[in-house]
Amino acid sequence: MLPLLLAALLWLALHLGLAGGPWRGAVAARLGEGGFRAAFSLASVLALALLVQGWRAAGTVPLWFAPGWLRWLIVLGMLPAFLLFVASVLRPNPTAVGGEAAMAQGARGIQRVTRHPMLWSFALWALLHMLGNGDSASLVFFGTLGATALAGMPSIDAKLARRDPQAWARLAAETSILPFGAIAAGRNRLAWREIGWLAPALALLAWAALLHAHGWLFGVSPLPTGG
């Protein structure tokens, strides 16, 4: 378990301490923005590889076993996670890396639901897998990734606010971190036409394909095996 914990600390230090902390500006000033992004991406890949390796090798303790009804809910819950992810990559996202130009266009499509659709897809994926696995090593592994996604939302917001206060003020006024928060508050509306049919179709195909191949890829089927 120790290698897994160390890998988790390294991952959190990179994403919450460096990328989301006060040191980012100093490091980026030395490396340049492009150099920082390249170095950070490489370090993240290495840290993720260590995290996966640590999870697979860790001794673990079962804490609970997901009943059949919960496993069905987890499977169905992955559908909105896929939709959030696919919709976030099909349209320029103002909160994504390199998405500064999209801030001036206003919220469109899935950004009306939440301005962090990709991070919410990761957070939902992590939470559902924590519920489905129910062992100590999985809690560390998926909990680390889920916490990073959730903590990254206000961190990105703060960086955007510093970078372009006026554009950020307009974006923040019509969007929310919490899904459907701005819509419920009357600051925006749900526009399915802007999301279109392609994102849901691709999300459904990807969900079905991974559901079918999950056992082959990861050695375990997410579907209930008993009555």
PASEBA-1860 file (N, C-alpha, C; in nm, 3 decimals):
! residues 227
1> MLPLLLAA> 0.082/-0.121/0.000/0.000/0.000/0.000/0.086/0.127/0.000 ~ 0.208/0.117/0.057/0.292/0.236/0.066/0.325/0.296/-0.071 ~ 0.365/0.215/-0.173/0.390/0.275/-0.305/0.267/0.346/-0.362 ~ 0.148/0.291/-0.337/0.026/0.355/-0.385/0.006/0.490/-0.315 ~ 0.027/0.494/-0.185/0.011/0.619/-0.112/0.111/0.724/-0.157 ~ 0.235/0.682/-0.181/0.338/0.776/-0.227/0.303/0.829/-0.367 ~ 0.255/0.740/-0.454/0.216/0.783/-0.588/0.098/0.879/-0.581 ~ 0.004/0.853/-0.491/-0.110/0.943/-0.474/-0.064/1.080/-0.425
9> LLWLALHL> 0.030/1.083/-0.332/0.083/1.211/-0.283/0.156/1.285/-0.395 ~ 0.230/1.213/-0.478/0.299/1.276/-0.590/0.199/1.336/-0.687 ~ 0.094/1.262/-0.719/-0.009/1.311/-0.810/-0.077/1.437/-0.755 ~ -0.112/1.433/-0.627/-0.177/1.548/-0.565/-0.082/1.668/-0.557 ~ 0.046/1.643/-0.530/0.143/1.752/-0.525/0.156/1.820/-0.660 ~ 0.156/1.740/-0.767/0.167/1.798/-0.901/0.045/1.881/-0.936 ~ -0.074/1.828/-0.910/-0.195/1.892/-0.960/-0.252/1.998/-0.864 ~ -0.240/1.974/-0.735/-0.295/2.071/-0.640/-0.186/2.164/-0.586
17> GLAGGPWR> -0.065/2.110/-0.571/0.042/2.192/-0.517/0.112/2.277/-0.622 ~ 0.144/2.216/-0.738/0.217/2.288/-0.842/0.122/2.360/-0.937 ~ 0.040/2.282/-1.010/-0.048/2.343/-1.111/-0.152/2.435/-1.048 ~ -0.200/2.401/-0.929/-0.305/2.481/-0.867/-0.256/2.570/-0.756 ~ -0.124/2.578/-0.735/-0.070/2.654/-0.624/0.007/2.777/-0.669 ~ 0.065/2.847/-0.574/0.135/2.973/-0.605/0.267/2.954/-0.679 ~ 0.320/2.831/-0.682/0.448/2.808/-0.748/0.435/2.803/-0.899 ~ 0.316/2.786/-0.949/0.301/2.769/-1.093/0.358/2.887/-1.171
25> GAVAARLG> 0.326/3.007/-1.127/0.372/3.125/-1.198/0.523/3.133/-1.206 ~ 0.590/3.102/-1.095/0.736/3.109/-1.094/0.797/3.004/-1.185 ~ 0.743/2.883/-1.181/0.797/2.775/-1.266/0.769/2.805/-1.413 ~ 0.647/2.852/-1.443/0.612/2.884/-1.582/0.696/3.000/-1.634 ~ 0.733/3.094/-1.547/0.816/3.205/-1.590/0.955/3.157/-1.631 ~ 1.005/3.055/-1.565/1.137/3.001/-1.599/1.132/2.915/-1.726 ~ 1.027/2.832/-1.737/1.019/2.737/-1.848/0.946/2.793/-1.969 ~ 0.869/2.901/-1.950/0.776/2.945/-2.052/0.647/2.865/-2.041
33> EGGFRAAF> 0.536/2.924/-2.087/0.407/2.855/-2.073/0.407/2.722/-2.147 ~ 0.463/2.722/-2.269/0.468/2.596/-2.345/0.557/2.494/-2.278 ~ 0.672/2.538/-2.227/0.762/2.445/-2.159/0.701/2.390/-2.032 ~ 0.630/2.477/-1.959/0.565/2.430/-1.837/0.460/2.324/-1.868 ~ 0.377/2.349/-1.969/0.272/2.253/-2.004/0.331/2.120/-2.049 ~ 0.441/2.126/-2.125/0.504/2.002/-2.171/0.562/1.925/-2.053 ~ 0.634/1.996/-1.964/0.694/1.930/-1.849/0.587/1.876/-1.754 ~ 0.481/1.954/-1.735/0.374/1.910/-1.647/0.302/1.788/-1.704
41> SLASVLAL> 0.279/1.787/-1.834/0.213/1.672/-1.898/0.297/1.546/-1.881 ~ 0.428/1.558/-1.903/0.516/1.442/-1.889/0.517/1.393/-1.744 ~ 0.528/1.486/-1.650/0.528/1.447/-1.509/0.396/1.383/-1.471 ~ 0.285/1.432/-1.526/0.154/1.375/-1.495/0.141/1.233/-1.547 ~ 0.192/1.209/-1.668/0.188/1.074/-1.724/0.269/0.977/-1.637 ~ 0.386/1.021/-1.595/0.469/0.935/-1.510/0.403/0.911/-1.375 ~ 0.346/1.016/-1.317/0.278/1.000/-1.189/0.157/0.909/-1.200 ~ 0.082/0.921/-1.310/-0.033/0.835/-1.330/0.009/0.689/-1.346
49> ALLVQGWR> 0.119/0.667/-1.419/0.170/0.530/-1.435/0.209/0.471/-1.300 ~ 0.273/0.550/-1.215/0.308/0.503/-1.081/0.183/0.476/-0.998 ~ 0.081/0.561/-1.015/-0.043/0.544/-0.940/-0.113/0.416/-0.981 ~ -0.121/0.390/-1.111/-0.185/0.266/-1.159/-0.106/0.144/-1.113 ~ 0.026/0.150/-1.126/0.110/0.038/-1.084/0.096/0.013/-0.934 ~ 0.095/0.121/-0.856/0.079/0.105/-0.712/-0.055/0.046/-0.675 ~ -0.161/0.086/-0.747/-0.294/0.032/-0.720/-0.301/-0.117/-0.751 ~ -0.244/-0.155/-0.864/-0.250/-0.296/-0.902/-0.169/-0.385/-0.807
57> AAGTVPLW> -0.061/-0.331/-0.751/0.027/-0.412/-0.667/-0.007/-0.402/-0.519 ~ -0.097/-0.313/-0.483/-0.122/-0.287/-0.342/-0.199/-0.400/-0.276 ~ -0.160/-0.429/-0.152/-0.245/-0.512/-0.070/-0.367/-0.432/-0.030 ~ -0.483/-0.494/-0.033/-0.606/-0.418/-0.011/-0.699/-0.492/0.084 ~ -0.790/-0.417/0.144/-0.885/-0.472/0.239/-1.027/-0.444/0.189 ~ -1.109/-0.547/0.168/-1.248/-0.522/0.129/-1.323/-0.450/0.241 ~ -1.393/-0.345/0.203/-1.471/-0.267/0.300/-1.620/-0.287/0.282 ~ -1.665/-0.308/0.160/-1.803/-0.341/0.132/-1.810/-0.410/-0.005
65> FAPGWLRW> -1.921/-0.475/-0.031/-1.945/-0.539/-0.159/-2.073/-0.480/-0.218 ~ -2.061/-0.424/-0.337/-2.175/-0.357/-0.399/-2.282/-0.459/-0.436 ~ -2.404/-0.442/-0.389/-2.512/-0.533/-0.428/-2.548/-0.514/-0.575 ~ -2.627/-0.608/-0.627/-2.661/-0.605/-0.769/-2.729/-0.477/-0.813 ~ -2.824/-0.427/-0.732/-2.897/-0.305/-0.771/-2.804/-0.186/-0.779 ~ -2.703/-0.180/-0.688/-2.609/-0.069/-0.692/-2.519/-0.078/-0.814 ~ -2.483/-0.199/-0.852/-2.397/-0.215/-0.970/-2.471/-0.172/-1.096 ~ -2.601/-0.198/-1.103/-2.679/-0.150/-1.217/-2.684/0.003/-1.219
73> LIVLGMLP> -2.700/0.064/-1.102/-2.701/0.210/-1.096/-2.566/0.269/-1.137 ~ -2.459/0.201/-1.100/-2.325/0.248/-1.137/-2.307/0.241/-1.288 ~ -2.351/0.130/-1.347/-2.342/0.115/-1.492/-2.420/0.227/-1.562 ~ -2.543/0.252/-1.517/-2.624/0.357/-1.578/-2.566/0.496/-1.549 ~ -2.507/0.513/-1.432/-2.449/0.641/-1.396/-2.330/0.679/-1.482 ~ -2.267/0.580/-1.544/-2.154/0.611/-1.632/-2.199/0.676/-1.762 ~ -2.326/0.663/-1.797/-2.375/0.727/-1.920/-2.361/0.880/-1.916 ~ -2.410/0.948/-1.812/-2.386/1.093/-1.808/-2.238/1.129/-1.798
81> AFLLFVAS> -2.158/1.043/-1.738/-2.014/1.071/-1.734/-1.956/1.071/-1.874 ~ -1.996/0.976/-1.955/-1.950/0.972/-2.095/-2.002/1.092/-2.171 ~ -2.128/1.129/-2.149/-2.185/1.244/-2.219/-2.111/1.372/-2.184 ~ -2.083/1.393/-2.057/-2.009/1.512/-2.016/-1.872/1.517/-2.082 ~ -1.805/1.403/-2.087/-1.671/1.400/-2.146/-1.675/1.426/-2.295 ~ -1.761/1.354/-2.365/-1.766/1.368/-2.511/-1.809/1.509/-2.550 ~ -1.911/1.562/-2.483/-1.958/1.696/-2.514/-1.851/1.801/-2.486 ~ -1.765/1.775/-2.386/-1.662/1.872/-2.352/-1.551/1.879/-2.456
89> VLRPNPTA> -1.529/1.770/-2.530/-1.421/1.771/-2.629/-1.471/1.806/-2.769 ~ -1.601/1.800/-2.792/-1.654/1.832/-2.924/-1.668/1.982/-2.946 ~ -1.674/2.059/-2.840/-1.689/2.205/-2.851/-1.579/2.272/-2.769 ~ -1.522/2.382/-2.819/-1.420/2.453/-2.741/-1.472/2.489/-2.602 ~ -1.391/2.458/-2.502/-1.431/2.477/-2.363/-1.347/2.587/-2.301 ~ -1.407/2.693/-2.250/-1.329/2.804/-2.195/-1.248/2.768/-2.072 ~ -1.282/2.659/-2.003/-1.207/2.621/-1.883/-1.103/2.513/-1.911 ~ -1.092/2.469/-2.037/-0.992/2.369/-2.073/-0.861/2.438/-2.110
97> VGGEAAMA> -0.755/2.360/-2.116/-0.625/2.414/-2.156/-0.635/2.469/-2.298 ~ -0.591/2.592/-2.315/-0.598/2.655/-2.446/-0.735/2.705/-2.485 ~ -0.827/2.710/-2.388/-0.964/2.752/-2.420/-0.993/2.897/-2.394 ~ -0.888/2.979/-2.382/-0.909/3.120/-2.349/-0.996/3.191/-2.452 ~ -0.978/3.159/-2.581/-1.055/3.227/-2.684/-1.204/3.197/-2.673 ~ -1.239/3.080/-2.620/-1.380/3.043/-2.608/-1.452/3.123/-2.501 ~ -1.379/3.186/-2.411/-1.444/3.263/-2.305/-1.523/3.380/-2.361 ~ -1.473/3.438/-2.469/-1.540/3.554/-2.527/-1.669/3.516/-2.599
105> QGARGIQR> -1.689/3.390/-2.631/-1.806/3.346/-2.706/-1.926/3.319/-2.616 ~ -1.904/3.314/-2.485/-2.014/3.284/-2.395/-2.037/3.134/-2.382 ~ -2.118/3.097/-2.286/-2.147/2.956/-2.261/-2.238/2.901/-2.370 ~ -2.198/2.787/-2.422/-2.277/2.720/-2.525/-2.281/2.570/-2.494 ~ -2.387/2.504/-2.537/-2.394/2.359/-2.525/-2.384/2.311/-2.382 ~ -2.292/2.218/-2.359/-2.278/2.155/-2.228/-2.229/2.253/-2.123 ~ -2.165/2.363/-2.166/-2.117/2.463/-2.069/-2.232/2.537/-2.002 ~ -2.351/2.532/-2.061/-2.468/2.587/-1.993/-2.502/2.502/-1.870
113> VTRHPMLW> -2.472/2.374/-1.876/-2.499/2.283/-1.764/-2.395/2.302/-1.655 ~ -2.268/2.302/-1.693/-2.157/2.326/-1.601/-2.039/2.376/-1.682 ~ -1.961/2.467/-1.624/-1.845/2.515/-1.698/-1.725/2.421/-1.686 ~ -1.742/2.311/-1.614/-1.634/2.213/-1.602/-1.685/2.073/-1.638 ~ -1.735/2.053/-1.760/-1.792/1.922/-1.794/-1.691/1.809/-1.792 ~ -1.568/1.834/-1.838/-1.469/1.725/-1.839/-1.430/1.685/-1.698 ~ -1.406/1.781/-1.612/-1.369/1.747/-1.475/-1.483/1.677/-1.402 ~ -1.608/1.717/-1.430/-1.720/1.647/-1.369/-1.730/1.503/-1.420
121> SFALWALL> -1.694/1.480/-1.546/-1.696/1.342/-1.598/-1.595/1.257/-1.522 ~ -1.476/1.313/-1.495/-1.374/1.240/-1.418/-1.420/1.218/-1.274 ~ -1.479/1.321/-1.213/-1.524/1.309/-1.075/-1.634/1.204/-1.062 ~ -1.729/1.204/-1.156/-1.837/1.106/-1.153/-1.784/0.966/-1.176 ~ -1.691/0.952/-1.272/-1.628/0.821/-1.296/-1.559/0.771/-1.171 ~ -1.485/0.856/-1.103/-1.412/0.815/-0.984/-1.508/0.774/-0.872 ~ -1.611/0.854/-0.848/-1.707/0.823/-0.742/-1.777/0.691/-0.768 ~ -1.821/0.669/-0.890/-1.892/0.545/-0.922/-1.801/0.423/-0.907
129> HMLGNGDS> -1.674/0.438/-0.943/-1.581/0.325/-0.928/-1.544/0.301/-0.782 ~ -1.542/0.405/-0.701/-1.523/0.384/-0.557/-1.639/0.304/-0.500 ~ -1.762/0.339/-0.538/-1.879/0.267/-0.489/-1.879/0.123/-0.536 ~ -1.836/0.100/-0.659/-1.841/-0.034/-0.715/-1.733/-0.127/-0.664 ~ -1.616/-0.072/-0.631/-1.505/-0.157/-0.588/-1.507/-0.183/-0.438 ~ -1.516/-0.078/-0.358/-1.537/-0.096/-0.215/-1.421/-0.155/-0.139 ~ -1.297/-0.137/-0.186/-1.181/-0.183/-0.110/-1.087/-0.067/-0.086 ~ -0.994/-0.085/0.008/-0.912/0.027/0.053/-0.822/0.082/-0.056
137> ASLVFFGT> -0.761/-0.006/-0.137/-0.672/0.041/-0.243/-0.749/0.121/-0.348 ~ -0.870/0.074/-0.381/-0.951/0.146/-0.480/-0.996/0.281/-0.427 ~ -1.022/0.290/-0.297/-1.059/0.419/-0.240/-0.945/0.519/-0.254 ~ -0.823/0.473/-0.232/-0.708/0.562/-0.248/-0.691/0.601/-0.394 ~ -0.696/0.504/-0.483/-0.672/0.528/-0.626/-0.779/0.619/-0.686 ~ -0.904/0.575/-0.680/-1.011/0.655/-0.740/-1.040/0.782/-0.660 ~ -1.022/0.775/-0.528/-1.041/0.894/-0.447/-0.941/1.003/-0.480 ~ -0.818/0.965/-0.508/-0.716/1.062/-0.546/-0.753/1.132/-0.676
145> LGATALAG> -0.794/1.055/-0.774/-0.831/1.114/-0.904/-0.958/1.197/-0.894 ~ -1.055/1.148/-0.817/-1.178/1.225/-0.800/-1.156/1.355/-0.725 ~ -1.074/1.350/-0.621/-1.044/1.472/-0.544/-0.971/1.574/-0.630 ~ -0.883/1.526/-0.716/-0.811/1.616/-0.806/-0.908/1.687/-0.900 ~ -1.003/1.611/-0.955/-1.100/1.672/-1.046/-1.185/1.777/-0.975 ~ -1.233/1.744/-0.855/-1.319/1.838/-0.782/-1.241/1.962/-0.739 ~ -1.120/1.943/-0.689/-1.039/2.057/-0.645/-0.992/2.141/-0.763 ~ -0.982/2.078/-0.880/-0.935/2.152/-0.998/-1.034/2.256/-1.046
153> MPSIDAKL> -1.162/2.239/-1.015/-1.263/2.333/-1.065/-1.245/2.474/-1.008 ~ -1.246/2.492/-0.877/-1.221/2.628/-0.825/-1.081/2.678/-0.855 ~ -0.985/2.587/-0.866/-0.849/2.630/-0.898/-0.842/2.689/-1.038 ~ -0.905/2.624/-1.135/-0.909/2.676/-1.272/-0.985/2.808/-1.276 ~ -1.094/2.815/-1.202/-1.172/2.940/-1.198/-1.086/3.056/-1.149 ~ -1.007/3.031/-1.045/-0.923/3.137/-0.990/-0.818/3.182/-1.092 ~ -0.761/3.088/-1.166/-0.661/3.125/-1.267/-0.724/3.206/-1.380 ~ -0.843/3.167/-1.423/-0.911/3.241/-1.529/-0.948/3.382/-1.482
161> ARRDPQAW> -0.989/3.393/-1.357/-1.025/3.524/-1.304/-0.905/3.617/-1.300 ~ -0.786/3.563/-1.269/-0.665/3.645/-1.267/-0.620/3.681/-1.408 ~ -0.639/3.588/-1.501/-0.588/3.607/-1.636/-0.670/3.709/-1.715 ~ -0.801/3.702/-1.704/-0.888/3.793/-1.780/-1.012/3.822/-1.696 ~ -1.004/3.918/-1.606/-1.115/3.941/-1.512/-1.247/3.973/-1.580 ~ -1.246/4.050/-1.688/-1.372/4.088/-1.752/-1.439/3.969/-1.820 ~ -1.361/3.893/-1.898/-1.418/3.775/-1.964/-1.464/3.673/-1.862 ~ -1.387/3.659/-1.753/-1.425/3.564/-1.649/-1.555/3.607/-1.582
169> ARLAAETS> -1.571/3.736/-1.558/-1.694/3.783/-1.494/-1.817/3.749/-1.577 ~ -1.806/3.763/-1.709/-1.919/3.729/-1.796/-1.947/3.579/-1.794 ~ -1.840/3.498/-1.799/-1.859/3.353/-1.797/-1.918/3.307/-1.664 ~ -1.865/3.359/-1.554/-1.914/3.318/-1.422/-2.058/3.358/-1.399 ~ -2.101/3.470/-1.461/-2.237/3.517/-1.441/-2.341/3.426/-1.505 ~ -2.302/3.352/-1.609/-2.400/3.269/-1.679/-2.374/3.119/-1.667 ~ -2.274/3.080/-1.586/-2.244/2.938/-1.570/-2.227/2.907/-1.422 ~ -2.205/2.780/-1.393/-2.184/2.737/-1.254/-2.092/2.616/-1.252
177> ILPFGAIA> -2.027/2.597/-1.138/-1.952/2.472/-1.118/-2.050/2.356/-1.104 ~ -2.146/2.372/-1.015/-2.244/2.266/-0.990/-2.331/2.245/-1.113 ~ -2.340/2.121/-1.164/-2.425/2.097/-1.280/-2.568/2.145/-1.259 ~ -2.619/2.219/-1.358/-2.754/2.275/-1.360/-2.773/2.387/-1.257 ~ -2.665/2.430/-1.190/-2.678/2.535/-1.090/-2.721/2.668/-1.151 ~ -2.658/2.709/-1.260/-2.694/2.835/-1.325/-2.833/2.827/-1.386 ~ -2.869/2.711/-1.439/-3.002/2.693/-1.497/-3.109/2.702/-1.389 ~ -3.085/2.637/-1.275/-3.182/2.641/-1.166/-3.196/2.782/-1.109
185> AGRNRLAW> -3.087/2.859/-1.115/-3.090/2.996/-1.062/-3.146/3.095/-1.162 ~ -3.180/3.050/-1.282/-3.236/3.139/-1.383/-3.133/3.220/-1.458 ~ -3.005/3.185/-1.445/-2.899/3.259/-1.512/-2.864/3.200/-1.648 ~ -2.925/3.086/-1.682/-2.901/3.022/-1.810/-3.016/2.929/-1.839 ~ -3.008/2.859/-1.951/-3.114/2.767/-1.990/-3.050/2.644/-2.054 ~ -3.123/2.535/-2.053/-3.076/2.414/-2.117/-3.108/2.419/-2.265 ~ -3.007/2.405/-2.350/-3.025/2.413/-2.496/-2.976/2.283/-2.558 ~ -3.067/2.186/-2.573/-3.029/2.056/-2.628/-2.981/2.067/-2.772
193> REIGWLAP> -3.035/2.164/-2.847/-2.994/2.179/-2.986/-2.846/2.214/-2.997 ~ -2.795/2.290/-2.900/-2.652/2.324/-2.902/-2.566/2.203/-2.869 ~ -2.616/2.117/-2.784/-2.542/1.993/-2.756/-2.546/1.901/-2.878 ~ -2.661/1.900/-2.945/-2.674/1.823/-3.068/-2.694/1.675/-3.044 ~ -2.692/1.600/-3.154/-2.712/1.456/-3.146/-2.581/1.379/-3.146 ~ -2.474/1.440/-3.195/-2.348/1.367/-3.210/-2.288/1.329/-3.075 ~ -2.286/1.424/-2.981/-2.228/1.395/-2.849/-2.303/1.282/-2.778 ~ -2.438/1.285/-2.767/-2.506/1.172/-2.705/-2.485/1.040/-2.778
201> ALALLAWA> -2.482/1.045/-2.911/-2.463/0.921/-2.988/-2.325/0.862/-2.962 ~ -2.222/0.946/-2.967/-2.086/0.897/-2.942/-2.070/0.849/-2.798 ~ -2.133/0.922/-2.705/-2.125/0.881/-2.565/-2.191/0.745/-2.544 ~ -2.306/0.724/-2.607/-2.375/0.596/-2.593/-2.293/0.484/-2.654 ~ -2.233/0.507/-2.771/-2.150/0.406/-2.835/-2.028/0.372/-2.749 ~ -1.962/0.477/-2.697/-1.844/0.454/-2.613/-1.881/0.381/-2.484 ~ -1.995/0.418/-2.424/-2.043/0.351/-2.304/-2.069/0.203/-2.330 ~ -2.138/0.174/-2.439/-2.171/0.035/-2.471/-2.045/-0.045/-2.504
209> ALLHAHGW> -1.953/0.015/-2.578/-1.830/-0.055/-2.616/-1.746/-0.087/-2.493 ~ -1.732/0.010/-2.403/-1.650/-0.015/-2.284/-1.719/-0.112/-2.189 ~ -1.852/-0.106/-2.182/-1.925/-0.201/-2.100/-1.901/-0.343/-2.151 ~ -1.900/-0.359/-2.283/-1.876/-0.490/-2.343/-1.733/-0.537/-2.322 ~ -1.637/-0.444/-2.331/-1.495/-0.481/-2.328/-1.432/-0.466/-2.190 ~ -1.509/-0.424/-2.091/-1.452/-0.395/-1.959/-1.383/-0.517/-1.898 ~ -1.447/-0.631/-1.907/-1.388/-0.752/-1.851/-1.259/-0.789/-1.920 ~ -1.254/-0.773/-2.051/-1.132/-0.806/-2.126/-1.020/-0.707/-2.098
217> LFGVSPLP> -1.056/-0.579/-2.086/-0.954/-0.477/-2.065/-0.903/-0.473/-1.921 ~ -0.995/-0.488/-1.825/-0.958/-0.466/-1.686/-0.975/-0.589/-1.596 ~ -1.021/-0.699/-1.656/-1.028/-0.823/-1.581/-1.149/-0.840/-1.492 ~ -1.244/-0.750/-1.498/-1.365/-0.760/-1.417/-1.481/-0.699/-1.493 ~ -1.597/-0.763/-1.486/-1.716/-0.710/-1.550/-1.790/-0.619/-1.453 ~ -1.837/-0.503/-1.497/-1.913/-0.415/-1.407/-2.055/-0.463/-1.383 ~ -2.102/-0.560/-1.459/-2.240/-0.607/-1.446/-2.254/-0.707/-1.333 ~ -2.370/-0.710/-1.266/-2.394/-0.811/-1.164/-2.384/-0.950/-1.223
225> TGG> -2.329/-1.043/-1.145/-2.311/-1.180/-1.195/-2.411/-1.277/-1.135 ~ -2.484/-1.232/-1.033/-2.579/-1.322/-0.969/-2.718/-1.265/-0.970 ~ -2.808/-1.331/-0.904/-2.945/-1.288/-0.898/-2.968/-1.185/-0.790
END
